[in-house]
C-alpha cells in the first residue's frame, strides 16, 4: 500500500495580495479531491492567487485519510471518483468528527441532485464549467462555517 504522503500533492503555498496576508491564509488548508488534471490546476491557480494553501488527492481513499487528519477546513470534491462518492467524506466527518466542510464541484447536476447534495451534507455545489471563479468566495464562506464548527481559522479571515 502506498503511503498517503506519496499520493497527496501539495499544490500551492500562500501568496499575499498587495503585501497583505490574512490569518486564514496562514492557517486554512483546502483539500482538492479531483481526478481531472485541468479542473485541479484551475482550482490550484484560483486558490493560490487568493493566498490559500491547497493539496490535491486523486482518489477518495487518499482524500478520506487526508480529511481524517484534521489539517483541512474545506474539502472541494468532485461527486464521484473511481473508488467512491463524495459522501464518503461526509461519513468521515460524521464518524471522526474533524471540523471540515465539503464543497462539491460538479459538471452535471440538476436541481434535484443539488438539493439532495445539500441535504446530505454538502456546504455548496459549484458548476465546474461556469462557476470556478466563485470558488474563492464559496471557500471563504465555507471557512467561516468550518470555524463555527470549531475548525480554527480566525473569524476575521472569512471577511477578507
N, C-alpha and C positions, 0 to 999 in steps of 0.2 A: 504494500500500500504506500503510495507516495505521500510524504508529509505535506500538510497543508501549506507550510511556508514555501514550498516549491511551486505550488499551483496558484497561489494568491499573488496577484501582481500589484505592486504599489504604482499608482498611476500618476499622481502629481503631488508636489509639495505646495504649501500655501504661498500665494503671491499677494502682495498688497496693492490696493488701488490708491494711487496718488500718495503713497507713503503712509497710508493709514491702515493699520491692521486691527481687526476686531478680536475680542476674546473667543468668539465662536470659531474663527479661522484657526486659532492655535489649538483648540480642543476638539472641534467637531470632526467626525470621520464619517464618510459616506461610502457604503459598500455598493458597488455596481454589479448586479448579477445579470449577466448577459452573454450569450454566445455569439452575438453578431458584432464583429470587429468594428464595423462602420458606426453603429449606434454607440458602442462603448467609447470609441475615440471621440465622437462628437460630445458625449457627456463629459469625458475627461477634459476636453478643452473648455466647455461651458463652466464646469465646476472649478477648474484650475484658474480661469480668469476671475472668478468670484472669490478666490482665495481658499477654497475648500481642499482638504486632503481627501483623496478618494483612492480606493483599492478596488480591484476587479476580481470577481470569481466567475469562472466559465461553466461551473456546474452547480447544481443545487446542493449536492453533498458538501462541497467546499464552502458554499455560501452559508449553509446551516451551521457548520462547525465554526466558521468565522463569526457569525452572528451570536453564537453562544459565548464568545469571548468577552462580550460587553464593550468592545472597543468602538462599536459603531452606534451612532444615534439615529441614522437614517439608512435604509436599505432601498435602493432603486432596483426593481427586478422586472424582467420580462415575465409574462404569466406562466410560460411553460418552457422548460429545458428538457433535454433528452433524458435526464434522470429524475425529473419530478416537477411538481407545480409550485408556484409561489406560496401556496397555502402551507407548505412545509415550513416556511419562515414564520408564519403566524403560529404554527404548532410549537416552534422553538420559543417564540416569545411567551406563549401561554404556559409552556412546561418549565422552561428555565428562567423565566422572568427577567431577561435583560430588557432594559427600557429603550427599545428602538421602535421606530415606526416604518412601515413599508409603503412605498410609492410604486405603483405598477406602471410599466412602460409598455403600452400595447399598440400593436399595428392595426388590429381589427377587433373592435369592442363595440357592441351595440349598447343601447341604454340599459337594457335588462342586465347584461353582463356587468356593466359599470356599477349599477345599483347593487347587484349581488356581491361584487368585489368589496364595495364599501361596507356592506352588511357583514361580510366575512372577515373584516378587519383591516382592509387597505385604508391608508390615510387619504390617498387620492389616486387618480388614474390619469396618466399623461398619454396623449396620442403621439406615438413616436414619429409619425410622419409630419405633424404640423405644430406640435407644442413643445419641442425640445428647448426653445428659447425661454420658456416659462419654468424650466427645471430648477433654476436658482431660486426663483420666487417661491415655488412649491417646497423646495428643500428648506428654505428659511422658516416657512410656516411649520414644516414637519419637525424641524429642530426645536421650535418653541413647544410643540406638542410633546416631544421627547423630554424636554426639560421639565415640563409639568408632570410627566410620568416619573421623573426622578433621574433622568439620564445625564444631566450635568452641565451643559454649557450655560454660561451666564445669560439671563433673560434679555439683557441689553443686546446680545448678539443677534437675536432674531429680528431686531428692528433695523439692522444695518443694511 
